[in-house]
Amino acid sequence: MDEDRLTHQLQELEDVLARFQRTIRTYFLSQTFGLTGSQIFVLRYLSSCPQAKASDIARVSGLSPGAVTQVCDELVRMGYVERLRSNDDRRVVNVVITKKGREQFEVIRKLRSDRVRSILEQLGPNDVDEFLRIVNRIVEIVESESDGKR
């Protein structure tokens, strides 16, 4: 590939990804009922597993353990999660989503789903298929390169 063209494409990709991230964050977080992106991530994660230690949440979220503690403190204060000591090992504290947290996350999930549907409908089926094909290909490349580095 032509080096100048590749350099230009890399710059364009960085620019569009930054714009994409900024606009998507604004678009999806504009109606999140006072929750941050990290809080929503934790609710999403806990809605798909019965319980998790803060260290598990930190590992999958990329947040520091301290940040996870802070996020969970706020979610506990809001009544969306609770901390429970393990019956097997009292030193272990698990974070569990509450009924209120599950209901709130479902409202957010539905809102986001409706917004994504609207975007996809505006793109049309051919563009959606092409977008999914390209994103899947990028993920395959990154995963194969990551597997080789382990």
Contacts in CASP RR format, 6 or more apart in sequence:
PFRMAT RR
TARGET T0000
AUTHOR 0000-0000-0000
METHOD contacts of the structure
MODEL  1
MDEDRLTHQLQELEDVLARFQRTIRTYFLSQTFGLTGSQIFVLRYLSSCP
QAKASDIARVSGLSPGAVTQVCDELVRMGYVERLRSNDDRRVVNVVITKK
GREQFEVIRKLRSDRVRSILEQLGPNDVDEFLRIVNRIVEIVESESDGKR
27 115 0 8 1.000
28 112 0 8 1.000
28 115 0 8 1.000
29 36 0 8 1.000
29 37 0 8 1.000
31 111 0 8 1.000
32 40 0 8 1.000
32 108 0 8 1.000
33 104 0 8 1.000
33 107 0 8 1.000
33 108 0 8 1.000
35 43 0 8 1.000
35 104 0 8 1.000
35 108 0 8 1.000
36 71 0 8 1.000
38 61 0 8 1.000
38 63 0 8 1.000
38 67 0 8 1.000
38 71 0 8 1.000
39 71 0 8 1.000
39 74 0 8 1.000
39 75 0 8 1.000
39 80 0 8 1.000
40 105 0 8 1.000
40 108 0 8 1.000
41 61 0 8 1.000
42 57 0 8 1.000
42 61 0 8 1.000
42 68 0 8 1.000
42 71 0 8 1.000
42 72 0 8 1.000
42 75 0 8 1.000
42 81 0 8 1.000
42 95 0 8 1.000
43 75 0 8 1.000
43 80 0 8 1.000
43 81 0 8 1.000
43 97 0 8 1.000
43 101 0 8 1.000
43 104 0 8 1.000
43 105 0 8 1.000
43 108 0 8 1.000
44 105 0 8 1.000
44 109 0 8 1.000
45 52 0 8 1.000
45 57 0 8 1.000
45 60 0 8 1.000
45 61 0 8 1.000
46 52 0 8 1.000
46 57 0 8 1.000
46 81 0 8 1.000
46 95 0 8 1.000
46 96 0 8 1.000
46 97 0 8 1.000
47 97 0 8 1.000
47 102 0 8 1.000
47 105 0 8 1.000
47 106 0 8 1.000
50 96 0 8 1.000
51 84 0 8 1.000
51 94 0 8 1.000
51 95 0 8 1.000
51 96 0 8 1.000
52 94 0 8 1.000
52 95 0 8 1.000
53 92 0 8 1.000
53 93 0 8 1.000
53 94 0 8 1.000
53 95 0 8 1.000
54 65 0 8 1.000
54 68 0 8 1.000
54 69 0 8 1.000
54 72 0 8 1.000
54 93 0 8 1.000
54 95 0 8 1.000
55 65 0 8 1.000
57 63 0 8 1.000
57 68 0 8 1.000
57 72 0 8 1.000
57 95 0 8 1.000
58 64 0 8 1.000
58 65 0 8 1.000
58 66 0 8 1.000
58 67 0 8 1.000
58 68 0 8 1.000
61 68 0 8 1.000
63 71 0 8 1.000
72 81 0 8 1.000
72 83 0 8 1.000
72 95 0 8 1.000
75 81 0 8 1.000
75 101 0 8 1.000
76 82 0 8 1.000
76 83 0 8 1.000
79 98 0 8 1.000
79 100 0 8 1.000
79 101 0 8 1.000
80 97 0 8 1.000
80 98 0 8 1.000
80 100 0 8 1.000
80 101 0 8 1.000
80 104 0 8 1.000
80 105 0 8 1.000
81 95 0 8 1.000
81 96 0 8 1.000
81 97 0 8 1.000
81 98 0 8 1.000
81 101 0 8 1.000
82 95 0 8 1.000
82 96 0 8 1.000
82 98 0 8 1.000
83 93 0 8 1.000
83 94 0 8 1.000
83 95 0 8 1.000
83 96 0 8 1.000
84 93 0 8 1.000
84 94 0 8 1.000
84 96 0 8 1.000
85 92 0 8 1.000
85 93 0 8 1.000
85 94 0 8 1.000
86 92 0 8 1.000
86 93 0 8 1.000
86 94 0 8 1.000
97 105 0 8 1.000
120 128 0 8 1.000
123 131 0 8 1.000
END
